[in-house]
């Protein structure tokens, strides 16, 4: 639930602020394989997944390079796109049916200017995003493909329940065949 995530970041979130947030939000339902934001488009929303799973990828030379996985109870957006005003370098696509809260970014900015708590939430979420991006960069730069796979398997096992092995291989930066080999080794074969 969105308010649990917010309260874990900032403490109590009074109902008056919940009302403000609900005024600029809409619950949307998406089928599997639906693009929420396409590469090359402008990002004008922040999203929260009530149920389902979303991947973010960049398409290069006709191939998808998966860079992020998002599951229930997570916010997602192309923050870089929003801050810079550039078009999105990523596509955000559902990998299963989703119920998502869509929050209007310009109206959220107005709330941030009017009510300090929204600015604090934004800062806390940006800090969390920075830490995740920093760790992902270290993971990709400093660990072998096998170590990256082991990290996902041990620390983020839910990814394997929602995303295809092809997407996981892409995230790790290897081919499907290499991933199969790593999985076979891990199973002792």
LODREN-963115 format. One record per residue: x, y, z of N, C-alpha, C, O in turn. Coordinates in pm, whole numbers, plus 50000, padded with zeros to 5 digits. Example, Ala and Ser with C-alpha at 12.3 -4.5 7.8 and 13.67 -1.06 7.14 Angstrom:
BEGIN
513194943150780512304955050780513204967050780514244966850846/512854977550708513674989450714512905000350787513415011450804/
***
This chain:
BEGIN
500844988250000500005000050000500885012450000501885013150072/500515022049921501325034049901501595041450032502685046750052/500605042050120500805049850243501765042950339502465049650415/501815029750337502815022650418504225026050372505115028150454/504415026550241505735029750187506105044150222507235046950262/505155053250208505415067250242505735068650390506685075450428/504935062150475505145063450620506455056850664507045061050763/506905046750592508205040850627509335050650599510415049650657/509095060050509510115069950474510045082450562511075088050598/508825086750597508705099750666507945099250799507765109550863/507495087550839506695086750962505225088950930504775086350818/504485093551026503045095351010502715104550893503335115050875/501755100350815501315108050698499835111350719498975103050690/499535123450770498155126950806497165125650690497535127150573/495915122950725494895120450623494665132550532494275130850417/494885144650581494715156350495495675155550377495315159250265/496905150850401497885149650293497535137950201497775138450081/496965127450259496505116350176495465121350077495465117349960/494585130050124493555135750037494165143849923493725142749808/495175151849955495865159649850496475150449745496385152949625/497105139649793497745130349701496705123249614496925121249495/495595119549674494535112749598493935121749490493485116949386/493925134949514493385144349416494205144849287493685147849180/495495141749298496365142549180496755128749127497645127349043/496065118549178496385104649142495195097949076494045101949094/495495087549001494445079248941494915064748945496085061748919/494005055748977494325041448972494075036848828493015039148770/495085030348774494995025548636495295010648632496065005448713/494675003948538494874989648519495514987548382495064993048282/496574979548380497314977048256497394962148231497614954248323/497204958348106497394944448066498884941348059499724950348059/499204928648054500574924148034501104929847903500364931247806/502394933147902503094938147783502564951647734502494954147614/502184960147829501734973647796502844983647832503424983047940/503124992647739504115003047766503465014347844502485020447800/504015017147961503525028048045504205041048004503575051648000/505485040147974506255051447920507155045647813507895036147838/507115051347693507935046347584509215054647571509225066647597/510265047747531511515054447502511235065347398510555062947299/511765077347422511565088447330510425097647368510265108247307/509625093947467508505102347512508925109947639509905106447704/508185120247672508435127847794507775121047913506685115447901/508425121648026507905115748149507155126448227507735136748263/505885124148252505055133848324504355127848445503445133848502/504815115848485504155109048597505155101948686506265098648647/504705099748807505335090748903504325079648921503125082248930/504785067148926503875055848938504185047849063505315047649112/503155041349115503295032249229502555019449195501395019849154/503215008049211502614995149175501854989349294502454985649395/500534988749282499714981849382499824966749364499914959249461/499824962349238500004948249208500574947049068500264954948979/501414936849050502004934548919503504936748919504134937849024/504064937348800505514938948783505794946548654505104944948553/506834954848660507214963448548508724962448529509484961948626/509144962248403510584962948374510864975948301509994981448233/512084980848318512544992448242513684987648153514564980148197/513664991948028514714987847935514974998747834514135007447808/516164997947777516545006647668516664997747545517214986747551/516165002547434516284994847311517445000447231517465012147194/518414991647203519604995447128519784985447014519894973447038/519814990446892519974981846774518954970446773519284959046737/517724973446812516654963546810516664953746924515834944546926/517574955347020517644946247134517344953747263517744965247281/516614946947352516294952747481517444950547579517984939547590/517794961147650518784960147759518044964147886517834975947911/517644954147966516864956448087517754962648194518854957848221/517254973448253518044980548355517404980848493518084983448592/516104978148500515414978848630514244969148633513604966348532/513984964048754512804956048782512024962848893512614967348992/510704963748878509854969848980508724960149014508074954648926/508494958249143507464949049192506464956549280506574968649300/505484949149332504474954849422505114964349524506234962349569/504354974549557504754984149661506014991749627506794995149716/506224994549498507355002849462506935014249372506055013149287/507635025449394507495036849306508435034849188509475028349202/508075040449073509005040748961508695052748873507565057348865/509725057448807509625068348711510965069448642511925062748681/511035077548540512335080848482512705094348541512445104848483/513325093948658513645106048733514605114948654514465127248654/515555108848586516495116548503515725124548398515995136448378/514795118248333513995124748230513205136448289513135147148229/512635134348406511845144748468512705156648507512345168048481/513845154048569514705164848618515305172848503515375185048509/515725165848397516395172648286515435178248182515795187348107/514215173048177513285177048073513535169947941512865172847841/514485160747939514785153047818513735142147797512985138647888/513725137047677512865125547647513415113247717514615112447745/512545103747744512945091647815513885083147731513655080847613/514945078547794515855069147730515435054747758516045045347707/514385053047838513905039847877512445038047839511695047647825/512075025447822510675021447813510335014147942511125005947989/509175017047999508675009948116507495001648068506505006948019/507624988348082506624979048027506164969248135506984964148212/504874966848140504344956848232504744942948184504824940448064/505014934048278505314920148241504214910748289504264898648266/503234916448355502034909348397500944919848419501264931748426/499694915948431498654925948456498984934048582499444928448682/498754947048575499134955948685498004965248725497194969648644/497984968148855497184979148908498194989348958499004986549046/498135001248900499155011448925498495024648959497505028648897/499045031449058498625045049090499495054449007500725054049017/498855062748927499575072348844499425086248906498315091048928/500565092448935500585105549002501105115848904502175114148845/500355126548886500715137348794501915145048850501835150848958/503025145148776504255151548824504115166748844504485171648950/503605174148746503495188748769502645192048893502975201248967/501575184648914500735187149032501455182749159501285188949264/502255172249150503045168049265504075178749301504315181349419/504665184949200505615195949226504915207449299505485213349390/503675210449260502915220949330502715217249477502865225649565/502375204449503502215200049641503535201249718503545205149835/504635198049652505945199249717506225213749757506785216349863/505825223049672506025237249703505105242249813505455251449887/503925236249825502945240649923503065233650058502755239650162/503515221150058503545213150181504885206050193505215197450111/505635209650292506985204650312507055189350314508055183550270/506035182750365506065168150377506235161450239506905151150229/505645167150135505775161250002507195163049948507725154249880/507805174249980509195176449942510105166450014511045161149955/509805163750140510585153950217510425140050158511405132650146/509205136350121508965123250059509775122249930510425112049905/509725132549848510475132549723511965131049745512635123549674/512495138049845513925137149876514275123049922515275117449878/513445117350010513715103750061513665093549948514485084349942/512705095049858512605085749745513785087549650514305077649597/514215099849627515375102449542516635096549604517485091049534/516775097749737517925091749806517925076649789518965070549763/516755070549805516655056049789517015051949647517735042149626/516525059449550516835056649410518345058049385518925049749315/518955068349441520395070249424521175058349479522085053249413/520815053749598521505042449659521355029949572522325022649551/520145027449522519915015749436520735016749307521335006949263/520735028649245521495030549122522995028849147523695022849065/523475034049257524875032849293525245018049309526275013549258/524405010749380524684996449400524624988749269525474980249243/523624991749185523514984849056524764987348971525264978348904/525264999648975526475002948899527654994748952528414989148873/527814994049083528904986149142528744971349106529714964549075/527524966549112527254952649079527694949448937528344939248912/527344958248844527674955848704529154957748675529714950948589/529804966948745531214969748719532184960548792533264957448739/531824956048910532784949148997532544934349019533364927549082/531444929148970531114915148995530994907548864530634913148761/531324894848870531174886248752529684883648729528844886348815/529384878548611527994875148579527444865148680526294866248723/528254855448718527814845448816527514852048950526514848649013/528344861248993528114868249120526864877049112526124878149210/526614883248997525404891448981524164882448990523184886049055/524234870848925523124861448931522894856849076521764856549123/523974853249145523864848649284523274859449373522474856549462/523654871949349523084883049427521574883549407520814884449504/521124883049283519684883549256518964871749320517904873349380/519564860149308518954847949361518814848749513517804844449569/519824854049580519834854549726519114866749784518414865649885/519274878249720518744890749776517424895249715516674902749778/517124890749595515904895149527515214883349458514974883749337/514894872849534514334860749471512984863149402512624855649311/512234873149443510934875849381511074879249233510134877349155/512224884349194512444887649053512244875248966511704876148856/512674863749016512574851348937511134846448923510834838448836/510244851349009508834847449003508054856048904506974852148860/508584867748870507824877248788508434880248651507724884048558/509744878648638510404882648515510994870648444511384860848508/511064871448312511584860348233513094859148251513774868748287/513584847248226515034845048233515754853548128516894857748149/515094856048017515684864847914515884878847969516934884947946/514894884048043515024897348104516114897448211516874906948222/516184886848290517194885848395518584885248333519514891648382/518744877548226520034876748157520424890548104521584894548115/519474897648047519744910947995520184920448107521134928148090/519504919748220519874928148335521304925148381522074934248412/521624912348387522964908148431524024911948327525184913848361/523604912948201524534916648096525134904748024526264905347975/524354893848018524834881747951523734876447858522614881447857/524084866147781523104859847693522274849647770522614845747882/521184845447709520344834847767521144822047787520984815047887/522004818947690522804806747697523754807247816523904797447889/524394818647836525304820147950524544819048082525034813148178/523344824648087522534823548208522164808948234522204804448348/521804801748131521474787448147522674779848203522514771148289/523854783148155525074776648203525284779648352525604770648430/525114792148391525284796048532524254788848619524584783748726/523014788448573521964781748650522264766848665522054761048771/522754760748560523094746648563524214744148664524154734548742/525234752848664526334751548761525804752948904526214745548993/524894762448925524344765049058523544753049109523474750649230/522944745649018522144734049057523004721549068522484710749095/524314723149046525234711949062525314702948941525684691248953/524974708248825524994699748707526004704148615526174698148509/
***
